[in-house]
Amino acid sequence: MSGPFLLGLSLSGRRVVAVGGGPVTARRVADLLAEGAAVEVVSPELCPALTASLSERTTLSWTPRRYAGARDLDGAFLVHTATGDPETDRRVAADAEARHTFCVSAGDAAAGSAQVPARAAVPTPAGEVRVAVHAGGDPRRAAGIRTDLADHLTGGVVDLRARRPHGGWVALVGAGPGEEQLLTRRATTLLAAADVVVADRLVPQAVLARLPETVRVVDVGKQPQHHPVPQEEINRILVEEARRGQGVVRLKGGDPYVLGRGGEERAACEEAGVPVEVVPGITSAVSVPAAAGIPVTHRGLARGFTVVTGHEELPGLPTGTDHTLVVLMGVAGLRETASRLVAAGRPEACPVGIVERGWTAEQRVTLGTLADIAGRAEQVGVTSPAVVVVGDVVTLAHGWAEQGEGAGGPGPSADAAASDDVSERSTRHLAAHAVA
Ligand SMILES: C[S@@+](CC[C@H](N)C(=O)[O-])C[C@H]1O[C@@H](n2cnc3c(N)ncnc32)[C@H](O)[C@@H]1O
């Protein structure tokens, strides 16, 4: 086999001498310092990046002169040379060789006794996974292959589970609104590292189906009005599995911290001394309206939005139709919510949209006003999960003209009709509809 023997070096606290003060040295020195090495740069001048590191890092020192010979390498475990002068680089490499010290020669890799592979690191709760690529001495090819490998590692293609006992961990991972393409990169990486996945009802089923058979899936999904696994029990499962040394992904619909009790789960882990990471997800509160063409804010229509559950009393909420209200878990109490909002001062003509099963093939949108939305929902048999959106932004929904105004249904609310933006709003609505 030709090529260098790829070896992991522990550089923490060890002396490395870098000859040369330019950008190549700066990049390599940054890596060496990150590994904990004590680096001395020998060079009459420093580039700006090295000057900046010198003022920030106590483990970096500078000898401001030209390379003076083998004594500069005293005590070094590793030498790096990038002076821009081939003759000096050759001298440094030869001096290092004579002292049995490995030397990287950046300008001419073959002239040194060590080479730096293209590297990537993927953090997992059970330790960082690193890859190093050497490709026949071609650094560009190595860098390209490294990038592809790193993509595989973070993209959930490679099984990252620990194969020997390790400290357990929990990751509270937001899975987004149900479309697996809307999972974050970090979510896929952690799923590939998990021994156990504790899943909600609304997480993308395709993601669970693709897990290796040896990953245990615990379904703690809650149905509306029916809580098969109480929150305390979920907390207990997370802590117990982690204490058994398992890597646990708690896969939650949307974002863990938006009406998802993620804060309680994190607190339970922290109280039990279990390491816990929280990975944000795309919340249904914003993404499900978007799937129906409804932006929760829109210039001229709404400057802000509030997210509530349909179980709330809804006290003290802004009543203007230019403030969007997003109601999660709002199907069962829809009639009461609509009449409470009207009683609180919202106009009966305020537009309302209900988006059921957003981002799935069964997505359905029902449009109306506070006055008639409950009747319309009952008529078509709206069921959970659904997001209810209240406010003028609903007029931007795909199909508003057909289901709403065009069908003799809700017109613009009193607030919106009074606004100067009405004609602009209609134009924008048509444009959005044409694109849909
Ligand atoms: C317990 S809350 C959890 C919200 C979640 N943490 C989030 O950020 O999206 C569940 C509610 O989110 C809404 N929901 C979640 N995914 C949905 C989807 N794909 N379509 C419609 N509504 C959804 C429904 O209102 C459902 O009742």
The ligand as a Gaussian input file, in Angstrom:
#p B3LYP/6-31G(d) Opt

LIG

0 1
 C      -49.472000      19.360000      20.974000
 S      -49.456000      20.498000      19.662000
 C      -47.780000      20.409000      19.238000
 C      -47.291000      21.528000      18.398000
 C      -45.862000      21.326000      17.929000
 N      -44.947000      21.355000      19.033000
 C      -45.442000      22.325000      16.877000
 O      -44.516000      23.133000      17.106000
 O      -45.976000      22.266000      15.775000
 C      -50.256000      19.576000      18.391000
 C      -51.045000      20.467000      17.465000
 O      -50.214000      21.004000      16.473000
 C      -50.947000      21.177000      15.280000
 N      -50.326000      20.390000      14.224000
 C      -49.144000      19.767000      14.292000
 N      -48.829000      19.214000      13.097000
 C      -49.833000      19.522000      12.268000
 C      -50.100000      19.258000      10.891000
 N      -49.245000      18.575000      10.147000
 N      -51.229000      19.763000      10.358000
 C      -52.092000      20.469000      11.080000
 N      -51.893000      20.736000      12.386000
 C      -50.781000      20.281000      12.969000
 C      -52.360000      20.734000      15.568000
 O      -53.078000      21.864000      16.020000
 C      -52.134000      19.762000      16.702000
 O      -53.290000      19.584000      17.464000

